């Protein structure tokens, strides 16, 4: 019974994108282990609060990830 745990920074991926991640990761496991495991393949997408994820000793936030994706920061106010 495979369990795939995916952690992402909050407010970066839409619900539709997270659903696609779940579907594609399930398909990848089924391609490796066989169709019989599809019903028991678990994928958990956990959102980590902005700033509580660090890379290279520095916190990484939602705005940082959006900048990496080439997305503009949301308007404030």
N, C-alpha and C positions, 0 to 999 in steps of 0.2 A: 504494500500500500504506500505509494510514493507521496511525500509531502514536500511541496516546493514553497519556500517562504521568500517573498519578494518585499524588500523594503524600499520605499520611495519617500522623497520629501513632500510634505503636505502641499496641496494646492498647485501641483505641477501638472498632474495627469487628470484628464476628465474621466468620468465614470465609463464612458465608451472606450477610452484608451485602456483603462484597467481591465475591462471585460475582454478586450482583445488580447492583452497580456495573458490573462487566465486561459483563454481558448488556445492561443498559440503554444504556451508552455505545456498544456495538457496534450496537445497534438504531438509535440516533440517527445514527451515521455512515451506516448502510445507508439510512436514510430520506433522507439528503442525497445520497449518491453512487450509490445503487443496490445491489440485492441481489447483484450479481456481486462486490462487494467484501467481502462477509461473510467468505469463507474467508481473506482476507488482511488483515483488520482486527485489529491487535494492540492489546491493552490490558494495560498493566503497572501493577500496584498495588504501590507501594513504601512500606514503613513507615519513618518517621523516628523515631529514638529520642526518648523523652520529654525535653523540655528543650532539644533541638537545633533547635527550630523557634521563630522569633521573630516577633513582631508588635509594631510600634510601639517597637522597641528593647528589648522585654522577652521573655524566654524563655516559651514556652507548653508545658505538659506534658499528659500523659494526664489527670490530675485536672482540669485547667482545661477541657479539651474535654468531659469527662463532665459537668462542672458546667454548661457551656453547653447540653448536651443534656438537662439536668434529671435526669441519672443520679446516684445516690449513689456516692461513692468506695468501692472495695472494702475490706472489713475487713482489717486487718493483724494478723498473729499467728496 
